[in-house]
Amino acid sequence: MLKTTSQTLKRGDAAPDFALPDVDRNIIRLSDFRGKPVVIVFIRGTW
């Protein structure tokens, strides 16, 4: 089940932590990269 919260972020706010599976189905969390630059790309498509 998807857990959502309603909040507005402002410039400079820390992004909320979230987790997604990678291509090998390993769970990757945003917090795993704390202190490192992160680029997030969302690709919409059908498989």
N, C-alpha and C positions, 0 to 999 in steps of 0.2 A: 504494500500500500504506500502510495506517495504521501510523504509528510510535508506540508507546506506551511509557511508563515507569511503573514502580510506585513512587510516593512519597507520603508523607503530608505535607500542608501544615498548618501551625499558624497560628493567628490572628496576623496581622502579617507573615507570609511573603509574599514577592513571588510573584505567579502566574507559572507557567512560560509562556514565549512560545509562541504558536501562531498559525496562519494559517488563514483561511477565506475563501471567495469571497463577495463581496457580490452584490446582485441583478443587477449588470451584469457579473458574473464577474471583477471585479478582485480581486486577492488583497489582503486586509487582514490585517495582523499586529498582535497585541496590543502589541508593542514600538513600533509607529508612534505610540501614544498615551502613551508613557512621560511621567510627570509631569502628566498630565491625568486628570480623573475619567473612569471608564469604567463603564458599566452593560451587562452581558451578559444577553440574554434568549434562552433556548432554547425554541423552539416545535416541538413534535412534531406532525406531521401527515402526511397523504398528499397527493400532488399528482396 
